[in-house]
């Protein structure tokens, strides 16, 4: 795990390449505190920087990595699994390696296979290869967006980095916030590839970008090398239940085993959910010594899962460490720091909690953790997926299961599940229904619109953020699919990368130099999972049925039988300390002067919202207002940190 950054500006050679790439790399020291390396070629206008977190090949993995024979230079962030086997095959083919790093296989695979080399890579990664012979730069991001990669592109140059702050460190990159993107972040859901900054984009998951030097400027080609291709309805893999269960078990064990590979100790994150408990159980079976398990405990029993996590840790003999968090931990400077690292807003302080956990883990001398992210996306774990199945699968004719679902998830009303049905014509057109996962955010948007200033509304005009999200989806991957597959695909293409793997994953983990490895997002596991029949993923209203059965032998009975419980920090309105803490942040970032300077909110409407929030006892509406306040604070803090302070 590392940070990568740099630029290629072959039409402007008269700049201090060393100074510029150094200041870009300085913004990424938290991603790579163990070393820093550069490749500079002022004659070609290229500068590549790398900050290193040493995990594999501790004494011989410095980057950039060169293949002098082929004229190739690589900087990489992430991990390539199964690299020893691949390396052995490449050595047998006559390729010579100069490091012990897993990253070097990317260079040799590129030499052997050309641009199809990405098909042979397994893991979570974002990397850049500069091909001196072809005068082209290749930017690649993993299949799900586990590792970040941002860029600014002009006709004359490309500027890139693992985090936006490193891209902004170059003086030729504009510092302007996008009005449309701010509206998206106020409602929570981004258009894939967009960021809150104008002209700065995220390389989309499963994509590579080939940047070629032309006669008049840089020529750009984007290529999607992978997508979550659910089968047509009725064409899913047909096996017996026992065969499905064994296939999932085998694939997950292999994935966890690969992610235990490191030259430093590897720990596990442990909540009270099936996913992380399964990971810990498998890791404990594979590893001879007790596995270190880190758990977050909240100060509100409605949101705290630590008791079940303790039962799991005891069952598999893990060495458990519980971090207890309260209001004073989740707001104030920690809230601001999580925003700075995430470079986007978040609806709930769970990202702050995970950032504090990453600090705690590194203070206990661990650099790597295996996590359970991705299981819900692949195996149908979210309550919204179940709801869509209940509503749109002909096998479910009664509304009884939907009613039970709402009753058991009341604590999440206003955030995860909408309290009433809403629809949008764009989603009805693209998907055939409006997925349940976006409906809560549509209700947030409904509440946000009256809060926007007149000038902001004039700037965005008739822009419809919900339609923009719907039309970003590839209809060819939705047509003819089962409703569950459509719901899962739409989430995978939007919220998985934009939320779960961003401010719920890499960005807060790497705030304290911690590499997280989501074993359920091994693409072999995913390709197996999305080809399972829908009723193997969700059976008789039981989410992740096949995972439960595959892991039944290692899970405590209470967990095996328990309904999915979302990992979420207690919202601000749930106790006075949290309310006071968020009010302190509002006084700092949402003063009348700062609201006027930013131009997003209407002062009077915002004050009316606060009055309503303070006097209401409606949990759903208060939760929704908490969400809006989190977003508003974050957008103002982002402007202060990245635009106002150059």
Secondary structure, 3 states (H helix, E strand, C coil): CEEEEEEECCCCCCCCHHHHHHHHHHCCCCCCECEEEEEEECCCCEEEEEEECCCCCCCCCCCCEEECCCCEEEEEEEEECCHHHHHHHHHHCCCCCCCCCCCHHHHHHHHHHHHHHHHHCCEEEEEEEEECCCCEEEEEECCCCCCCCEEEECCCCEEEECCHHHHHCCCCCCCCECHHHHHHHHHCCCCCCECCECCCEECCCCEEEEEEECCCCEEEEEEECCCCCCCCCCCCECCCHHHHHHHHHHHHHHHHHHHCCCCCCEEEECCCCHHHHHHHHHHHHHCCCCCEEEEEEECCCCCCCHHHHHHHHHHHCCEEEEEEECHHHHCHHHHHHHHHHHCCCCCCCHHHHHHHHHHHHHHCCCCEEEECCCHHHHHCCCHHHHHHHHHHCCCCCCCHHHHHHHHHCHHHECCCECCCCCCCHHHHHHHCCCCHHHHHHHHHHHHHHCCECHHHHHHHCCCCHHHHHHHCCCHHHCCCCCHHHHHHHHHHHHHHHHHHCHHHHHHHHHHHCCEEEEHHHCHHHHHHHHCECHHHHCECCECCHHHHHHCCCCCCHHHHCCCCCCCCCCCHHHCHHHHHHHHHHHHHHCCHHHHHHHCCECHHHHHHHHHHHHHCCCHHHHHHHHHHHHHHHHHHHHHHHHHHCC
